[in-house]
Amino acid sequence: MAISHASHAPPASDRRVLLLLLDDQDRLMLCGGCCGDWTVPQALLADDTDFEDGATQYLAERFHIENPRFGSVYGVHETRESECWEHDRHTVSRVFIVRISPEESESIQAMSPSHTRWGISELKSRHQEMTPEGVTLLVSGYVEGWLPDGPVSLY
C-alpha cells in the first residue's frame, strides 16, 4: 500500500517503487515541473508492503492501469551501512519497467501538461536532465536487449 508523507509517521526505512512506464513505441513517461528535473513516477511504501503489490496498487490508483505488465528486468537499490548517515535512515528501492498500451500512454500524457514521453535517443541525449541517475541506462539496456532478465543492482 502506498503512503503519503502527510498522513502517516515515517516508516523505519525509506521504501519506494519507481515506475518506468514504456509505451509500444518504447517511449518513457516522465513527470516534470515539480522538482526542476524530469523524473519517473514513484511511490513511498509502508514497511509491510510488497514492492510489486505496492506498484500495482499505485498504478491502479494514480494512472488507472489495471493488471500492469511488468518487464522482465527490474532495478534494486539499497543504501549501504556507510551511506545511512546521509539520509538518516535505510533506503530500499525497486525500479520496475511497466509496459503500457497506446491508450494508457495517451491517457497519462493528457493528465497533465507536465507529463511527456521520451524515446531512447532523447533519453540518451538528455540524461543529465533526469532523476534518478541510471534510468536511461536501465531503460536502454532493457529496450536494446543487452540487460539480462531479473534484478539489476543500481549502485
Buried (B, 14 or more C-beta within 10 A) or exposed (E): EBBEEEEEEEBEBBBBBBBBBBBEEBBBBBBBEEEEBBBBBBBBBEEEBEBBEBBBBBBEEBBEBEEBEBBEBBBBBBBEEEEEEEEEEBBBBBBBBBBBEEEBBEBBBEEEEEBBBBBBEBBEEEBEBBBBEBBBBBBBBBBEEEBEEEEBEBE
